[in-house]
Amino acid sequence: MFRDFDYENKPVVDIVNEMIIDAINKNASDIHFDPTENELNVRIRIDGELLEYAKVPNYVKKNLLTRIKIISGMNITETRLPQDGAIKNLTDSSDLDLRVSSLPIVDGEKIVIRILNYKMSSAGLENLGLSDKNLEKIHKLLRIPNGIILVSGATGTGKSTTVYAMLQILNTVSRNIITVEDPVEMKIAGINQVQVMSEIGLTFGNTLRSILRQDPDVIMIGEIRDDETARIAVRASITGHLVLSTIHTNNSLNTIERLLDMEVERYLLGSALTGIISQRLVKRLCPKCRASRPTTNFEKNLFEKVLHQQIDEIYTPQGCSECINGYTGRVALHEVLIITQEIRDAITNNIRKNELRHLVYDQSDVTSLLKDGLEKVVAGLTSIDEILRVIDVEDDIGEDDDEIKAAFMGKTTTDVNQTPTTDNLNMPTEIETL
């Protein structure tokens, strides 16, 4: 992975272009340029993990950072304030968007290039790793003429990809679709997209009020960030519009609680909310080098409790020349909840959290993130370590189910000390680290 460049003889222009194109070819999502006192460290993020890529000597550091600022349209004379820019026409691919951000730090300017790849959104919902059951549920939600559909998850879990894939389905001549985003991440023909500019007063709230006077059928809000946006979105949905948006929450239950914390009236939320799609991204096992191993007692108990199956073998990462530590690419985990009348009544009547959890996860046909993840472990798509890394198992199984919780925490197994994955159960989830 580490690269050495000929800094003595090769022009900085060529080095910058080569770094960016090589990162794109490696399917990286970000390139980090971290200045230190003596050099410039370059790292690239692949499958969610930052990896060391290159070290730029001090005498080249300033010229290389300046070159990046020039091609991204930044002010090269301003080094004291953060700046945002974009790199265009570096590659021939129309599915790529390169966003650039600079941040002044004590040793210079840190620059991050974010590589946004829209191939997954353009490929459609069928290519996002949804199970047949979850895919059918999303199509059912999109056939409902009004209401709110929310996609929840931490930053970098593919929420925008899923929302854009849904917009592709809804994008017909007979529908007036308007989006309000910050920023507009993917331009789609046939859709009216608004870029928020808070510095001139074009906020989410102001834009949404104007959108309602534009005879929309579908409204997409880039993200529900505050109380005002949440309340306007709810009121837009109950007046006959289909509203799509994203929100930073762990799962379906947490999404409902977050909206209530935003002071959305219970009776309105109960009427407006139609569906919640929660998702995570985990590393995909390399199909060429993965190896099977027997499950531990802890893992057997986990599969039996969640999937009601006896699983004796699972796959584990190994590592080869075509992957990184046994993984290549990522696969999505999904939890799709269609709001039933019982859940609507529960939201309106302010029932206790454990009772609402029972309705969401026991009485509805929702497949929890944990269950979907374990099904993908059985299918050999990912590892048990990845599932326990990204999912808060204790939160997923509920605070009041002591018997199951004790089993998951290893209290009723005989080989807890043999099971390395139990160490991950107390790790914070991605959303908690934001």
Summary of the structure (lengths in Angstrom):
residues: 434
radius of gyration: 23.4
end to end distance: 27.9
largest distance: 71.8
contacts: 1381
relative contact order: 0.09
helix: 40%
strand: 26%
